[in-house]
Amino acid sequence: MVSPVPAAVASAANATGVAKAGIAFILKKSLISALVALVLFSLMIGVRTDVGTAGQLVYWTRFGELAAIVGAVFVGSILVELLRGWFGPREGVQLPQGVQRGLSWAGRLIGPAALVFALLLPVIFYDQRYILDLAILVLTYIMLGWGLNVVVGLAGLLDLGYVAFYAVGAYSYALLATNFGLSFWICLPLAGILAAFWGILLGFPVLRLRGDYLAIVTLAFGEIIRLVLLNWQDLTGGPNGISGIPRPTLFGIPLSSGEDGLAALLGIEFSPTHRIVFLFYLILALALITNWVTIRLRRLPIGRAWEAMREDEVACRALGINITTTKLTAFATGAMFGGFAGAFFATRQGFISPESFTFHESALVLAIVVLGGMGSQLGVAIAAVTLIGGFELFRGLDQYRMLVFGMAMVLLMIWRPRGLVGHRAPTVFLEHNRAIAADMVKEGRG
Amino acid sequence: MDYLAQQLINGLVLGSIYGLIAIGYTMVYGIVGMINFAHGDIFMIGGFIALITFLVLVSFGLTMVPVILLVVLLVSMAVTALYGWTVERIAYRPLRQSFRLAPMLSAIGMSFVLMNFAQISQGARVKPVPPIVTGGYTLHEGADGFVVQISNVQILVVITTVLLLALFTWMVSRTRLGRDMRACEQDQTMAALLGVDVDRTISMTFVIGAALASVAGMMYLLYYGLVDFFMGFLAGIKAFTAAVLGGIGSLPGAMLGGLLIGLIETLWSAYFSVEYKDVAAFSILIIVLIFMPTGLLGRPEVEKV
């Protein structure tokens, strides 16, 4: 089958062809999908291997499950084809003016509304420890997302090893606090500075790299940090990690049940929830600082330089922008926020080990940034809530969680490659501010 | 000296495995221009398929080792190739016209899917296999009693790699498909205008890459005698390092890079520390990219404004 049509035209023609196709075509296509599934899963699902009692390998067959899955693929494929036929490619659908105005008005309200909700959350859900814990987790990822957004979204440098800075922050606080007894409030800036330093250290060698190469070097860097943490037993405790990390204090006042605790000083009854609420407001404040700093930086020359570099590095250089400082500051700023988040993570958990800083975390944070529309602050927050919340929804499925996460990542990329919030507000504009469709914005080439 | 010779042999074998995986990376990067993150997991799936086929064959009472090996090789190549095809069809083809980050993230997602699919369907425990190919030759016996050996498995791995490479090189340089692949690598639009089915060629690239990775998976299984669901990640990154070291897009480069990475890793473990062998491999990746971004045999990338 030789088609002289370029790929783009071919796929468009294919899409309309499917919409008009009859039931025979759908059945044929689904049958092929089912056959492919049969071959794919025949060995991996049809046969289950395991280590027997004597250490030898044993296997047993699971043809029931195999049949069920192949059947599910067949039915699912028919459904997908039917849905595609009914809804078809809808292009050029324009919402009425009034609705559009209403939507943009509502869009402007989401940010403040979410902020008010976040501020009131501990009051509303004071008794529900689970919700508070989840909210802290979500906020941690929002902060990480905003931090990485500086590197990926604003400066256009693809960083697959962001978790390294998170780890540097966490281990800085853990080591400084357990070895030298420094308090959280002294360690927090130190953790940020150390992480920023590592950001520059990573930034220097990769200055000349672009795009995919940069991605793979940052990935290698993240793995190196994790492997060193894992193997430098004397300092980091290796796979056992560091435990007994001190809890944060309210500027020196511990949140404990003791005589000098906050509850005793205020004359109220002690409750462990106090610390959770405190942690919640702490991470909320840290995240909001990240957001505020980023928004302010975007209006400074350095922020403009980041965005200019993202759009076109060569033009940027031609205009006399110093690429070296621009890249290094982007790496350092992003890394610093990662370091703050890491210090917070260490103090919240009280225990850290290299387990928490795998490539999977980097991928998760990057997925948040990309789903958030690369550069949109609100988008990152929405994406973090969606992803981490979705993760929690599948908690019952436990072992299927990562499988679902991977599938969701693939499907979301196919469905909305430009992220959930598909436009950015321009930093500089002529006369009136208009949102730019994401398709118009070039991605960074690193 | 003998110790070094032994390490060189071991490194060569490990390098052959990396090289086979690296070819898949370099081919896909050359044609589609993306890092196929799921390729390491395809290698892992290949190892699992080989293990299962082997178990089933043995339980059917087959005892002739060459026959078993041949059947395992063919089955695992065929099934894993279909995995490669499916991954491309589901996760990459819809994103062909999309912006550059999209297929990369989709590939990371697919890598998670494959890894967790293997974990769920086959369990998280490491699966050990009894040695299938046994025996070997003593090459040299030193005065201090140190023996330089080459085992039959090692010979098998190297010979299979060389045969596959010869076949593959012939295919790329002499067949219609190879010509199509090279055409797509240079200019997809022009190739399409001249009657090359671009979609099919890209699919075939993934199929061939997956088949080679499955052979690597089977060799890994024979050589190390175990598979687990997580082995694709590290092997994948190292093979990618090999592809970059050799110059991405260059097929002999991928093999050369694979051999170098295998040797470096083995020698590092032998003379410095086993714990930091992965750190050594990754550091090499970073150093190569900084000082020689085009790799050993790669072409310099010219940026047009």
Boltz contact constraints between the chains, C-beta under 6 A:
constraints:
  - contact:
      token1: [A, 2]
      token2: [B, 195]
      max_distance: 6.0
  - contact:
      token1: [A, 2]
      token2: [B, 197]
      max_distance: 6.0
  - contact:
      token1: [A, 3]
      token2: [B, 197]
      max_distance: 6.0
  - contact:
      token1: [A, 4]
      token2: [B, 195]
      max_distance: 6.0
  - contact:
      token1: [A, 6]
      token2: [B, 189]
      max_distance: 6.0
  - contact:
      token1: [A, 6]
      token2: [B, 192]
      max_distance: 6.0
  - contact:
      token1: [A, 7]
      token2: [B, 198]
      max_distance: 6.0
  - contact:
      token1: [A, 8]
      token2: [B, 97]
      max_distance: 6.0
  - contact:
      token1: [A, 39]
      token2: [B, 82]
      max_distance: 6.0
  - contact:
      token1: [A, 40]
      token2: [B, 82]
      max_distance: 6.0
  - contact:
      token1: [A, 43]
      token2: [B, 49]
      max_distance: 6.0
  - contact:
      token1: [A, 43]
      token2: [B, 52]
      max_distance: 6.0
  - contact:
      token1: [A, 44]
      token2: [B, 121]
      max_distance: 6.0
  - contact:
      token1: [A, 45]
      token2: [B, 121]
      max_distance: 6.0
  - contact:
      token1: [A, 47]
      token2: [B, 52]
      max_distance: 6.0
  - contact:
      token1: [A, 49]
      token2: [B, 122]
      max_distance: 6.0
  - contact:
      token1: [A, 49]
      token2: [B, 127]
      max_distance: 6.0
  - contact:
      token1: [A, 50]
      token2: [B, 123]
      max_distance: 6.0
  - contact:
      token1: [A, 51]
      token2: [B, 125]
      max_distance: 6.0
  - contact:
      token1: [A, 57]
      token2: [B, 55]
      max_distance: 6.0
  - contact:
      token1: [A, 59]
      token2: [B, 55]
      max_distance: 6.0
  - contact:
      token1: [A, 205]
      token2: [B, 290]
      max_distance: 6.0
  - contact:
      token1: [A, 209]
      token2: [B, 289]
      max_distance: 6.0
  - contact:
      token1: [A, 212]
      token2: [B, 35]
      max_distance: 6.0
  - contact:
      token1: [A, 213]
      token2: [B, 289]
      max_distance: 6.0
  - contact:
      token1: [A, 217]
      token2: [B, 286]
      max_distance: 6.0
  - contact:
      token1: [A, 217]
      token2: [B, 289]
      max_distance: 6.0
  - contact:
      token1: [A, 220]
      token2: [B, 282]
      max_distance: 6.0
  - contact:
      token1: [A, 220]
      token2: [B, 285]
      max_distance: 6.0
  - contact:
      token1: [A, 220]
      token2: [B, 286]
      max_distance: 6.0
  - contact:
      token1: [A, 223]
      token2: [B, 282]
      max_distance: 6.0
  - contact:
      token1: [A, 224]
      token2: [B, 279]
      max_distance: 6.0
  - contact:
      token1: [A, 224]
      token2: [B, 282]
      max_distance: 6.0
  - contact:
      token1: [A, 227]
      token2: [B, 278]
      max_distance: 6.0
  - contact:
      token1: [A, 227]
      token2: [B, 279]
      max_distance: 6.0
  - contact:
      token1: [A, 231]
      token2: [B, 275]
      max_distance: 6.0
  - contact:
      token1: [A, 314]
      token2: [B, 305]
      max_distance: 6.0
  - contact:
      token1: [A, 363]
      token2: [B, 108]
      max_distance: 6.0
  - contact:
      token1: [A, 370]
      token2: [B, 105]
      max_distance: 6.0
  - contact:
      token1: [A, 399]
      token2: [B, 120]
      max_distance: 6.0
  - contact:
      token1: [A, 402]
      token2: [B, 112]
      max_distance: 6.0
  - contact:
      token1: [A, 402]
      token2: [B, 116]
      max_distance: 6.0
  - contact:
      token1: [A, 403]
      token2: [B, 116]
      max_distance: 6.0
  - contact:
      token1: [A, 406]
      token2: [B, 109]
      max_distance: 6.0
  - contact:
      token1: [A, 406]
      token2: [B, 112]
      max_distance: 6.0
  - contact:
      token1: [A, 406]
      token2: [B, 113]
      max_distance: 6.0
  - contact:
      token1: [A, 407]
      token2: [B, 113]
      max_distance: 6.0
  - contact:
      token1: [A, 409]
      token2: [B, 109]
      max_distance: 6.0
  - contact:
      token1: [A, 410]
      token2: [B, 91]
      max_distance: 6.0
  - contact:
      token1: [A, 410]
      token2: [B, 106]
      max_distance: 6.0
  - contact:
      token1: [A, 410]
      token2: [B, 109]
      max_distance: 6.0
  - contact:
      token1: [A, 410]
      token2: [B, 110]
      max_distance: 6.0
  - contact:
      token1: [A, 413]
      token2: [B, 102]
      max_distance: 6.0
  - contact:
      token1: [A, 413]
      token2: [B, 105]
      max_distance: 6.0
  - contact:
      token1: [A, 413]
      token2: [B, 106]
      max_distance: 6.0
  - contact:
      token1: [A, 414]
      token2: [B, 94]
      max_distance: 6.0
  - contact:
      token1: [A, 417]
      token2: [B, 98]
      max_distance: 6.0
  - contact:
      token1: [A, 417]
      token2: [B, 102]
      max_distance: 6.0
  - contact:
      token1: [A, 443]
      token2: [B, 99]
      max_distance: 6.0
  - contact:
      token1: [A, 443]
      token2: [B, 100]
      max_distance: 6.0
  - contact:
      token1: [A, 443]
      token2: [B, 101]
      max_distance: 6.0
